Amino acid sequence: MSLSKIVRVIAIGLSFATSVSLPQVGLAAKDSSYCDYSAPVDQPYTVSAPFSQKHQAVDLAIELGSTVHSVADGTVVKINRPRKDEQERPARIVIKHSGGNRTIYSQLRRVDVKKGDKVQVGDSIGLSGGSGKGSFRSTGPHLHFAVKNSHGKNVNPICVVQ
């Protein structure tokens, strides 16, 4: 594990040690097939909103327009794009991976793939958004990253971004 990754793990642990409840940690431990995925962004980032019962994803605070990558090989199964009258609305990509897990990348300002595309780990799939503009306000630029296991349940993806 690289020094920068170790520092990130320590920082995340110190910042959010009280935010992660035992049931969430237990869920991740029982179904951790996704823990070998790579991080969805390259640059340094901060977990700005951890996984919780109400927020079943992690938000990664990153620069607006940062490249977002597929965390594993898979197929793009869904894309939600804004309508022409909703240009401030963020886009979302869903990728299905072997074993049935799905990763969800939300708060995107640009999508670089289409439904049915095969992607490989590290492929660029879009650019981050979440700038807080318009009626779709957010706390600032970030990637909203979620993982659903093969049974369709949201699982804590913290092991992917540590």
C-alpha positions as CSV (number, residue, x, y, z in Angstrom):
1,M,0.0,0.0,0.0
2,S,1.4,3.4,-1.0
3,L,2.1,6.1,1.6
4,S,-0.5,8.4,0.1
5,K,-3.1,5.6,0.4
6,I,-2.1,4.9,4.0
7,V,-2.4,8.6,4.9
8,R,-5.9,8.7,3.3
9,V,-7.0,5.6,5.3
10,I,-5.8,7.2,8.5
11,A,-7.4,10.6,7.7
12,I,-10.7,8.9,6.8
13,G,-10.6,6.8,9.9
14,L,-9.9,9.8,12.2
15,S,-12.5,12.0,10.5
16,F,-15.3,9.5,10.4
17,A,-14.6,6.9,13.1
18,T,-17.8,7.8,15.0
19,S,-19.9,8.0,11.7
20,V,-19.6,4.3,10.8
21,S,-21.9,2.1,12.8
22,L,-21.3,-1.6,13.6
23,P,-24.1,-2.9,11.3
24,Q,-22.6,-1.1,8.3
25,V,-19.1,-2.5,9.0
26,G,-20.6,-5.9,9.5
27,L,-22.4,-5.7,6.2
28,A,-19.2,-4.7,4.4
29,A,-17.4,-7.6,6.1
30,K,-20.0,-10.2,5.0
31,D,-20.1,-9.2,1.4
32,S,-16.8,-7.6,0.5
33,S,-16.3,-8.9,-3.1
34,Y,-16.2,-5.3,-4.2
35,C,-13.3,-4.3,-1.9
36,D,-10.7,-5.2,-4.6
37,Y,-12.1,-2.5,-6.9
38,S,-9.9,0.4,-7.6
39,A,-10.8,4.0,-6.5
40,P,-13.1,5.9,-8.9
41,V,-10.9,9.0,-8.9
42,D,-7.1,9.5,-9.1
43,Q,-6.5,12.8,-7.4
44,P,-6.4,13.3,-3.7
45,Y,-9.9,13.5,-2.3
46,T,-11.7,13.7,1.0
47,V,-14.8,11.7,2.1
48,S,-17.2,14.6,2.6
49,A,-20.2,12.4,3.5
50,P,-19.8,8.9,4.8
51,F,-22.1,5.9,4.2
52,S,-25.0,5.8,6.6
53,Q,-28.6,4.5,6.8
54,K,-29.9,7.8,5.1
55,H,-26.9,8.2,2.7
56,Q,-26.1,4.8,1.3
57,A,-23.0,5.9,-0.6
58,V,-19.9,7.9,0.0
59,D,-19.3,11.4,-1.3
60,L,-15.8,12.2,-2.4
61,A,-15.0,15.9,-2.4
62,I,-12.9,16.5,-5.5
63,E,-12.2,19.3,-8.0
64,L,-15.1,20.1,-10.4
65,G,-14.5,18.4,-13.7
66,S,-12.2,15.6,-12.3
67,T,-12.0,12.4,-14.4
68,V,-14.1,9.6,-13.0
69,H,-13.0,6.0,-13.7
70,S,-14.7,2.6,-13.7
71,V,-13.6,0.8,-10.6
72,A,-13.7,-2.6,-12.3
73,D,-14.5,-4.3,-15.6
74,G,-18.2,-4.3,-16.4
75,T,-21.0,-3.1,-18.7
76,V,-22.8,0.2,-18.5
77,V,-26.4,-0.7,-17.8
78,K,-28.0,2.7,-17.1
79,I,-27.3,6.3,-17.7
80,N,-29.5,9.2,-16.3
81,R,-28.9,12.4,-18.1
82,P,-30.5,15.8,-17.6
83,R,-33.3,16.9,-19.9
84,K,-32.6,20.0,-22.0
85,D,-34.6,22.1,-19.5
86,E,-32.6,20.6,-16.5
87,Q,-29.0,21.5,-17.5
88,E,-28.0,21.9,-13.9
89,R,-29.2,18.4,-13.0
90,P,-26.3,16.0,-12.5
91,A,-25.9,12.8,-14.5
92,R,-25.6,9.3,-13.2
93,I,-23.9,6.1,-14.5
94,V,-24.6,2.5,-13.4
95,I,-22.1,-0.3,-14.2
96,K,-22.8,-4.0,-13.7
97,H,-19.7,-6.1,-12.8
98,S,-19.0,-9.8,-12.8
99,G,-20.7,-11.5,-9.9
100,G,-23.7,-9.1,-10.1
101,N,-22.4,-6.1,-8.1
102,R,-23.3,-2.7,-9.5
103,T,-21.4,0.6,-9.0
104,I,-23.2,3.9,-9.2
105,Y,-21.4,7.2,-10.1
106,S,-23.6,10.2,-9.5
107,Q,-23.2,14.0,-9.5
108,L,-21.5,13.9,-12.9
109,R,-21.3,17.0,-15.1
110,R,-20.4,14.9,-18.2
111,V,-20.9,11.3,-19.3
112,D,-18.3,9.7,-21.7
113,V,-19.9,6.3,-22.1
114,K,-23.3,5.0,-23.4
115,K,-25.6,2.2,-22.3
116,G,-24.2,-1.2,-23.4
117,D,-20.6,-0.1,-23.4
118,K,-18.0,-2.5,-22.0
119,V,-15.6,-0.8,-19.7
120,Q,-12.4,-1.9,-18.0
121,V,-11.0,-0.9,-14.7
122,G,-9.5,2.6,-14.9
123,D,-11.5,3.6,-18.0
124,S,-12.6,7.2,-18.0
125,I,-16.4,7.2,-17.8
126,G,-17.1,10.9,-17.2
127,L,-16.3,14.1,-15.3
128,S,-17.3,15.0,-11.7
129,G,-19.9,17.7,-11.0
130,G,-21.9,18.5,-7.9
131,S,-21.1,22.2,-8.1
132,G,-24.1,23.3,-6.1
133,K,-25.6,25.3,-8.9
134,G,-29.2,25.7,-9.8
135,S,-32.0,23.9,-8.0
136,F,-29.9,20.7,-7.7
137,R,-27.7,22.2,-4.9
138,S,-25.0,20.2,-3.2
139,T,-22.3,21.0,-0.7
140,G,-19.8,21.5,-3.5
141,P,-17.9,19.5,-6.2
142,H,-18.0,15.8,-5.4
143,L,-18.6,12.3,-6.7
144,H,-21.4,10.4,-5.1
145,F,-20.2,6.8,-5.2
146,A,-22.4,3.8,-4.3
147,V,-22.1,0.0,-4.5
148,K,-25.0,-2.4,-4.7
149,N,-24.3,-6.1,-4.1
150,S,-25.6,-8.9,-6.3
151,H,-28.8,-8.9,-4.2
152,G,-29.5,-5.3,-4.9
153,K,-28.6,-4.1,-1.4
154,N,-26.5,-1.0,-0.9
155,V,-23.2,-1.8,0.9
156,N,-20.7,0.5,2.4
157,P,-18.0,1.2,-0.3
158,I,-15.5,2.7,2.1
159,C,-13.0,-0.1,1.4
160,V,-12.9,0.9,-2.2
161,V,-12.0,4.5,-1.5
162,Q,-9.5,3.9,1.3
